[in-house]
Amino acid sequence: QYMFGGALMVCPVYEYEARTRNVYFPSSTGWYDFYSGEYIRGGQSLDVAAPYERMPLYAREGAIIPCEEAMQYTSERPSDKLTIFVYAGQNGKFVLYEDEGVNYNYEKGRFSTISFEYDEASKTLVIGDREGEYDNMVKERTFNIVYVSASDAKGFDVNAKGEEVKYNGAKCVVKF
């Protein structure tokens, strides 16, 4: 098993015909089953289901994970609606980076970033001011914020219903 970035723990199945595997959940944090949203306390090993169609995957507490409908290529359509999963339990940070996706203008500083910062104590997500710009940038969009907690399990679904936030590049605050 390994971390994919700071947010996801990937647990491949490496034994022929295995449909379960033993996973160690590090004690430094709690974990959420990516597919069901079920909370798992860290510091233990568990035998978990590993069906043929998916490998075990877990999001750590404090993870902020963006997603959107699948596209075949980067300029297929504007990314004007993103679903953002926020996993409760610890503070978390994420920076959304965007550029034109079809050239090397990012090397010339033509890109934008939007910071997301979750504070566990206040149950608040701060979406920061957009920094930077590039040609044909989406200036206004909707963030669909899906809050996942130990008491409110939500599995990954790009069409999950959350709190919709209209974002125009200016800082906004979402309270859960």
N, C-alpha and C positions, 0 to 999 in steps of 0.2 A: 504494500500500500504506500501511497505517497501523497504529498500535498500538491495540488495544482494551483499555483499562486498561494495567496494567504487565506482563501475562502473555502476551497473545496478539497476534501480528502477522497481520493480515488482508490478503490479496492478491487483491482482486477482478479478474476478467477484464473488460476494458473494450473489447476488440476483437471485432467481430462474427465468429462461428464459430471463434474461437480455441480451441484445446485445449491450449495451453501458454502460459506467460508468463514473462518475465524477472523475477526477484525478487532484490533486493539484501538480503543478510543482514548487518546492522550488526556491526561488529567488536567492539563492547563486550561481546558475549556469544556463546554458542553457541545453536543452535536445534534444536528437535525437530519433525519433521513430525507434526502433530496426529493424522493418520489412521493412520500406520504406526509412529510412534515413532522413525523413523530420525533419527540425530544429524547436524547440518550445522554445520560450523565457520563462525563469523562472519567478516566481512571479505571476502566474495566475492559475485559475482552468478552466478546459475544459471538456466537455463531449466528450469522445473518443469512437471510435468503439471497440467493444469487441465481435467479431464473435465467434461462437461456437468452431472453430478449433484452436484459439490462444487467449491468454490473453494479455492485453496491457503490453508492456515492453519497457523501455527507457534507453538509454545510456547517461551518463552525459558528458558534455564537458570535454576534457582531458582524457577520458577513453581510455585504451589500452586493447583490448580484443583478445586473441588468439583463434584459432579454427582449426580443421582439420576434414578430413573425419571420419565418425563414424567407430569405431572398436568394435568388440564383446568382446575382452579381451586385456589386456595391452601388451602382447608380440605377438600379431597377425602379426604386421609388424613394421618396424622402422618408427619413426616419423621424416622423413627427409624433409617433406614439411609442413610448417605451414602457415596459413593465419593469419595476424595480422591486426585487425581493429584499426585505430587511429582516434579518434574523436576530431576535432579541436575546439578551443574556449578558452581553458585554458591549462596551463602546466599539464603534466601527467607523472606518473611513474607506472611501472609494473615490477615484477621479475618473470621470467619463471623458475620454479623449475622442475627438472626431476630426476628420479632415475630408477632403474631396473624394478620396478613395480611388482615384483614377489616374493620378500623376504623382510627381515628386515635389509638389508645391509645399508640402509640410517641411521640407528641408529649408525652405525660405521663410519659415515662420507662419505659414498659412494653415493654421489649425485652431481648434478651440478646446477648452477644458471646462468641465463643470464639476465642482467638488460636492460630495455627499458626506455628511458627518452625522452619525447616530450617537446620541447620548443616552445610555441605559438609565441613569438616575432619573432623568426628567422624561424619559420615553419620547424623545424629540429627534426628528430628522431635520437637519438644516441642509437645504440645497443652496449652494453658494452662487454668487454672481458668475455669469459666464465670462471667461477670459479668452481673448483672441477671437479671430474670425477668419473666414475663407469664403471663396466664391460659392454661391448657391447654398449657403449655410441655412439650415432650418432655424428661423428666428423665434418662432412660437411653436410650442409643442405641448403634448399632454404626457405627464408622468403618471402611470397607474402604480401607486405604491401599495404593495402587498406586505403586510406586517405578519410575521410568523413568530409565535411564542410557544412556550411549553404548554400553555393552557389553550392555545388556539392554533392547532396543527393545520398547516396548509402545504400540500405537496406542490411540486413545480408544475405549472401550467401557464403557458404564455398568455392565455386568455382568462386567467384568474381575475376575479373582481376584487379591487382594492379601492383605496381612496384616490380619486382623480385630482391631480394638481395641474392647473394651467401654468405653464412656465414661459416667461418672455425674456429670460436672460438675467432677471433681477433676483436677488436672494429671496427665498421663501422658507417658511418653517412649517413642518407638519408635526402635530402632536398626536400621539397614539393613546 
